[in-house]
Amino acid sequence: MAIQKQVDLNQPLDADKQTNLSKSALKPELTEAAITLHGDHYKQSQAKLNKYILTHPFSIFILTLTLPIALGYTLWDYFLISDNLVEFWSIINRNRNDFIYHLLATIPIIGGVLSIFGGFTYLVGEEMGIITNKFIGQKYCDYIFGFDIRAFAKGDKESNENSEIIVYRDSPIAIGTIVIDESQSTVENFIVKITGIHVRKVFQKAEFDQLLIDWAVLRSRKLYQEYLKKNKSKIKEGSIVLTIDGYSFDPHFENILISKGFKKLSSSFELNPFNPGLTWYREILHKFFNISRDTFGLILITSNEDYELIKNINN
């Protein structure tokens, strides 16, 4: 097995390394780093999902009402015996210890509401956490790369061009991977899926995800030309369907896809693309909070000019 380049996402990059920015295809020595980056995508997605639930209008509405309702419930006796606000404050001043006691009595009520939302957040967010925990053990990562990634790390193959890794300060910081849909692709309609795009959190403002989407489009065109050559096809015009999944609780990424020309093709309340098993209570929560996995697609019309264009770009 090749000596692996380690990536610790909890540590900053080595400041002593040169500030070189480069790109690389997937190599055996970059296998662990590639798996780590793709796995981190679902870890970050879990955090985004939790934030989405807590900042949902319904959550804000309930949490906003909780405090005044709790205070009104515990201080109701004060309101009953007060004819006006002046008398209310006068009663409080004469019974400060009792007033403080009633204020403290609101804590269990507020805590109970927060616990309920905490349970909702855990119940929904844990679905993404399960993907993170099983990413390697359940071989979800093999689905991302389209082959046995562990065997690739141990093999003699120099590189796999269907993954693009961006390296900064000698450390991988972003990755994009595509896989050909061999079962459905034809010479007329070539189907490619972007199985993963991820940028390390501290570099997300650098728009590397957009660069990786552009790379995926170009790479798909090249793969199509190779596919036509392999099948000895002389078709003059065909189409490439490039698909990718996004999540409704990550509108920033979905807006990037839309800006790149992608259109939403379908939505599913099943968040786990690797091992579907949506329970009825999770489905209810997903529908209520509008949490879904959305499939986007981009149709590329090709011609004989594509091959020469791609060849010139690569040169």
C-alpha positions in Angstrom: 0.0 0.0 0.0 1.3 3.4 -0.9 2.4 5.8 1.9 -0.6 7.9 2.5 -0.8 11.7 2.7 -2.6 12.4 5.9 -5.2 15.1 6.3 -6.3 16.3 9.8 -9.4 18.5 9.3 -9.2 19.6 12.9 -5.7 21.1 12.5 -4.7 24.2 10.4 -2.4 23.8 7.4 1.3 23.8 8.0 2.3 27.4 7.8 5.9 26.4 7.0 4.9 24.8 3.7 5.1 26.9 0.5 1.8 28.6 -0.6 1.5 26.5 -3.7 -1.9 25.8 -5.2 -2.1 22.8 -7.5 -4.5 20.1 -8.7 -4.1 16.4 -9.0 -5.9 13.3 -10.2 -6.6 10.7 -7.6 -3.4 8.7 -6.8 -2.9 5.8 -4.5 -1.0 7.9 -1.9 -4.0 10.4 -1.9 -6.6 7.7 -1.2 -6.9 8.4 2.6 -7.1 12.1 2.0 -9.8 11.7 -0.7 -11.9 9.5 1.6 -11.5 11.9 4.5 -12.7 14.9 2.4 -15.7 13.1 0.9 -16.7 11.8 4.3 -16.4 15.3 5.8 -19.0 16.4 3.3 -21.7 14.4 5.2 -20.3 15.6 8.6 -20.7 19.2 7.5 -24.1 18.4 6.1 -25.2 17.1 9.5 -24.2 20.5 11.1 -26.0 22.4 8.3 -29.1 20.3 8.9 -29.1 20.9 12.6 -28.7 24.7 12.0 -31.5 24.6 9.4 -33.9 23.0 11.9 -33.1 25.4 14.7 -33.4 28.4 12.4 -36.6 27.2 10.7 -39.5 29.7 11.0 -41.5 27.2 13.0 -38.7 26.7 15.4 -38.1 30.4 15.8 -41.9 30.9 16.3 -42.1 28.3 19.0 -39.0 29.4 20.8 -40.0 33.0 20.7 -43.4 32.2 22.3 -41.9 29.9 24.9 -40.4 32.6 27.1 -43.5 34.9 27.4 -45.8 32.0 27.8 -43.7 30.5 30.5 -43.4 33.9 32.3 -47.1 34.5 32.0 -47.9 31.0 33.4 -45.6 31.4 36.5 -46.4 35.0 37.2 -50.1 34.8 36.5 -51.0 35.5 40.2 -49.1 38.7 40.1 -51.1 39.8 37.0 -54.4 38.9 38.7 -53.8 41.1 41.8 -52.4 44.1 39.9 -54.6 46.7 38.5 -51.9 48.5 36.6 -48.2 48.3 35.8 -47.2 50.6 38.7 -48.9 48.3 41.2 -47.3 45.3 39.5 -43.8 46.6 40.1 -44.7 47.6 43.6 -45.8 44.1 44.4 -42.6 42.7 42.9 -40.5 45.1 45.1 -42.2 44.0 48.2 -41.9 40.3 47.4 -38.6 40.0 45.6 -37.6 36.5 46.9 -41.0 35.1 45.9 -40.7 36.8 42.4 -37.3 35.3 41.9 -38.6 31.9 42.8 -41.3 32.2 40.2 -38.8 33.3 37.6 -36.7 30.3 38.3 -39.8 28.1 37.9 -39.8 29.0 34.2 -36.5 27.3 33.7 -37.9 23.7 33.6 -40.6 24.8 31.1 -38.1 26.5 28.8 -35.7 23.5 29.3 -38.5 21.1 28.3 -39.2 22.9 25.1 -35.5 23.1 24.2 -35.2 19.4 24.9 -38.0 18.6 22.5 -36.3 20.6 19.8 -33.0 19.0 20.7 -34.7 15.6 20.2 -36.1 16.6 16.8 -32.7 17.9 15.8 -31.0 14.7 16.9 -33.6 12.5 15.3 -33.3 14.2 11.9 -29.6 15.1 11.9 -28.6 11.6 13.0 -29.5 10.3 9.6 -26.5 12.3 8.1 -24.4 11.2 11.1 -25.1 7.6 10.3 -23.7 8.1 6.8 -20.5 9.7 8.3 -20.1 6.8 10.7 -20.6 4.1 8.1 -18.9 5.9 5.2 -15.9 3.5 5.2 -17.3 0.4 7.1 -20.3 0.1 4.8 -18.2 0.9 1.7 -20.3 4.0 0.9 -17.0 5.4 -0.3 -16.8 2.8 -3.0 -20.0 4.2 -4.4 -18.6 7.7 -4.4 -15.5 6.6 -6.4 -17.2 3.9 -8.5 -14.7 1.2 -7.5 -13.0 -0.5 -4.6 -11.0 2.4 -3.2 -9.1 0.3 -0.7 -7.9 -2.0 -3.5 -6.9 1.1 -5.5 -4.7 2.3 -2.6 -2.9 -1.0 -2.6 -2.6 -1.3 -6.3 0.0 -0.2 -8.9 -2.3 2.1 -10.9 -0.7 5.5 -11.1 -3.9 7.6 -11.0 -7.6 7.8 -11.6 -8.6 10.8 -13.7 -12.3 10.8 -12.6 -11.4 12.5 -9.3 -9.9 16.0 -9.1 -8.1 17.0 -5.9 -7.1 20.6 -5.2 -3.9 20.8 -3.1 -2.8 23.9 -1.1 0.4 24.0 1.1 1.0 20.3 0.2 -2.4 19.4 1.7 -5.6 18.3 -0.2 -8.3 20.8 0.6 -11.0 20.0 -2.0 -12.2 17.1 -4.2 -14.6 16.4 -6.9 -15.5 12.9 -8.3 -17.6 11.7 -11.2 -18.8 8.2 -12.1 -20.2 7.0 -15.5 -23.6 5.3 -15.3 -22.5 2.3 -17.4 -25.9 0.6 -17.2 -27.9 3.4 -18.7 -25.4 5.2 -20.9 -25.7 4.8 -24.7 -23.9 6.5 -27.6 -26.8 8.8 -28.0 -27.3 9.6 -24.3 -24.3 9.5 -22.0 -25.0 9.7 -18.3 -22.5 10.8 -15.7 -23.1 11.4 -12.0 -21.1 13.8 -9.9 -21.0 11.6 -6.8 -19.2 14.1 -4.6 -17.9 17.6 -4.4 -16.4 18.9 -1.2 -14.3 21.8 0.0 -12.6 21.9 3.4 -14.7 24.3 5.5 -12.1 27.1 6.0 -11.7 27.3 2.1 -15.4 27.3 1.2 -15.4 31.1 0.4 -12.7 30.5 -2.3 -15.3 29.0 -4.7 -13.3 25.8 -5.3 -16.7 24.0 -5.6 -17.5 26.0 -8.7 -14.1 25.1 -10.2 -14.8 21.5 -9.5 -18.2 21.7 -11.2 -16.5 23.2 -14.3 -13.9 20.4 -14.2 -16.7 17.8 -14.0 -18.4 19.2 -17.1 -15.1 19.2 -19.1 -14.2 15.7 -17.8 -17.6 14.4 -18.8 -17.2 15.6 -22.3 -13.8 13.9 -22.6 -15.2 10.6 -21.2 -18.0 10.8 -23.8 -15.5 11.0 -26.6 -13.6 8.1 -25.2 -16.9 6.1 -24.8 -17.8 6.8 -28.5 -14.3 5.7 -29.6 -14.6 2.5 -27.4 -17.9 1.7 -29.0 -16.7 2.6 -32.5 -19.6 5.0 -32.9 -19.7 7.6 -35.6 -22.6 9.5 -34.2 -22.3 13.2 -34.9 -24.4 14.7 -32.2 -25.3 13.2 -28.8 -26.1 14.4 -25.3 -24.5 14.1 -21.9 -26.7 14.2 -18.8 -24.6 15.3 -15.8 -26.4 14.8 -12.5 -25.6 15.6 -8.9 -27.4 15.5 -5.5 -27.9 18.5 -3.3 -29.8 19.0 0.0 -32.6 21.5 0.6 -31.0 22.6 3.8 -27.9 23.7 1.9 -29.4 26.4 -0.4 -26.0 27.9 -1.0 -24.7 24.9 -2.9 -28.0 24.4 -4.7 -27.9 28.0 -5.8 -24.4 27.4 -7.2 -25.8 24.5 -9.2 -28.6 26.6 -10.6 -26.1 29.4 -11.5 -24.1 26.8 -13.5 -27.2 25.8 -15.5 -28.4 22.8 -13.5 -32.1 22.2 -13.2 -33.9 20.3 -10.4 -35.0 17.0 -11.7 -36.5 15.3 -8.6 -36.7 15.4 -4.8 -36.7 12.7 -2.2 -37.3 12.8 1.5 -34.8 9.9 1.7 -31.5 11.6 2.7 -29.3 8.6 2.6 -28.5 7.7 -1.1 -26.4 4.7 -0.1 -28.8 2.7 2.0 -32.4 3.9 1.7 -34.5 3.1 4.8 -36.7 6.1 5.6 -38.9 5.5 8.6 -42.4 6.9 8.7 -41.7 9.3 11.6 -38.6 10.7 9.9 -40.6 11.1 6.7 -43.2 13.1 8.6 -40.5 15.4 10.0 -38.8 15.8 6.6 -42.1 16.8 5.0 -42.9 19.2 7.8 -39.5 20.9 7.7 -39.2 20.5 3.9 -36.0 18.5 4.2 -35.1 16.7 1.0 -32.3 15.3 -1.2 -32.6 17.0 -4.5 -31.3 15.7 -7.8 -30.1 18.3 -10.3 -29.2 17.7 -13.9 -27.4 19.5 -16.7 -27.8 18.4 -20.3 -24.8 19.0 -22.6 -25.3 18.8 -26.4 -22.1 17.5 -28.0 -20.7 17.6 -31.5 -17.6 16.4 -33.3 -16.0 19.7 -32.4 -15.9 18.6 -28.7 -13.0 16.3 -29.2 -10.7 18.9 -30.7 -11.8 21.5 -28.1 -11.0 19.1 -25.2 -7.7 18.1 -26.7 -6.6 21.8 -27.1 -7.6 22.6 -23.5 -5.7 19.6 -22.1 -2.7 20.6 -24.1 
